[in-house]
Amino acid sequence: MKISEIQAGQGKIDVEGVIVDITPVKEIDKFGKTIKVATATLKDSSGKIKLSLWNEDTEKVNKSDKVKITNGYASEFKGEKQLTAGKFGKLEVLEKGTGEVEEDEAAVATNIVDVPAEEDKEDEEIVADEEASEEEW
C-alpha cells in the first residue's frame, strides 16, 4: 500500500517507507504506568504521514531508517492522519539509515512542527486516542 492511499479509520495497513523526521521521546504517566511516545514522519514515493511510536518502538527507529508497518492502524488527530503499529501491528526496521536524509526529504522534515513541552496534555490526548482506536479493533 502507498501512504497516499491511507485513510483515517483504516486498519490492516501494510506499508513501507523511510523515516525522515522524529521527535524526541517523551515519557507520560498514564494510570500509574509510564508510557514512552514519539512521533516520526514516514515517507514513500506517494507522500508522507505521521507515525506514532509507542514504548519499545521509540527505541527501534532513527532518522533515515527504512521501516515496514504490518497490520497498522490509521487515525486522525487535529485534522491530520496518523499511522501506528498499535497493539495488533508490527514495526520492523528493514534497513538502518545513515541518520541523514536526502535533500528533498530534508525539505519535508523542516516543515514539521514539534509540540512544545508545556503541551503534554496533547500527548495524553494522543494516548487516549490510541487507546480508543485499539478498543475499536
N, C-alpha and C positions, 0 to 999 in steps of 0.2 A: 504494500500500500504506500502511496505517496502522502507526504504531510499535507499537501493541499486538499486531499480528499477526506481528511479527518473532520468529523462533525461533533459538536458538543453533545454529550449524552451517549455517544457511541462506545461500545465495548468490543472486546475481541480484536484489538488493533495490533497488527504486526507491522513494524516499521523500522527502518534503519536510517541513520543519519550521523552527522558529526556535531559534537558539542562545540559551539562557537563562543559561548559565554557561560559563566557560572558564578553565582553569588556566594559569599562566604556562608559556611554552615552556621545555623543558629540552633540553639537548644531551647526548647519550650517545655514548660512543666504543664502537663495535662493530666488531671485526676491523680496527682501524686507520681506520675511517671514522666521521665524525661524523654522527649522525642527530638530527634535531630531532623532538620529540614533545610533544604537549599533549593534554589531554582536555577535550572540551566536553560539555555536556548539550544534547541536541536534543529539542525538544518539539513535539508536534502536538496536535490535539484529543483524541486517544485515550490519550496517555501521554507518557513520556519515556524516553530511552535515552542511555547514554554513547556518545560519538562520538570515536574515536581519530583524531587528526590527525597526519600524518607529513610531515616535510620542508616543501616549499613550501605545503602545505595549512595549516600552522600560521600562515602569514602572511596567508592569504586571508580568514579569518573573524574577526568580532568579535561581542561580545555584542549581541543583538537582530537580527542579520542573518538573513534568510530564505534557507535553502540547500536545494539538491537533491542527493541522493546517487543516482547512477545505477550500476547493477551493483555495489552494495555487498555486503559480507560480514559476517555476524554471528557472533560467537564468545561464549564465556563466560569470564570471569576472576574468580576468587574469588566464584563464585556469582552474578555479575551479568552480564547481557547487555551486549555492546559491539558497536557497529557501526563499520565502517571502509570507506572507499572502496578501500583496499588497492592492490595493483599493477594490478588489472584494471578498477577502477571509476573514477568521476569525481565530484569535488565541485565544485559551482558555486554562486556566490552569486547568488541571484535578485533580492534586494533588500537594499541596505545599510540597516542599522538605525540608530537614534539612539544606541545604546550603553546605553540604558535598557531595562529590561524592564517589562512590565505588572505590576501589583501582585500578581496571583495567580502569575505566573511568578517574581517575586522571592521569594515564599514557597518555591517549589520550589528555587530557587537557593541559599537559605540552608541547606538541608538537605544540601548537597554537602560532603563532607569532602575537603580537599586532602591529598595524600600528602606527609608531611614530607620535606624534602630528604635527610635521612640514610637514607631508604629507597630510594635509587637502584637497589638490587638489584631492587625490584619493577618499575621501569621496564625493566630488562633482561629480566625475565620477560615483560613485555608485548611487547617487541620480539621475543623468542623465540617467543611465542605467535602474533604476527602472521606471522612467517616460516614457522612450521609451517602456519598457515592458508593462506598463499599457495602452499605446496608442494602442498597437497591439491587445489588448483584444477588 
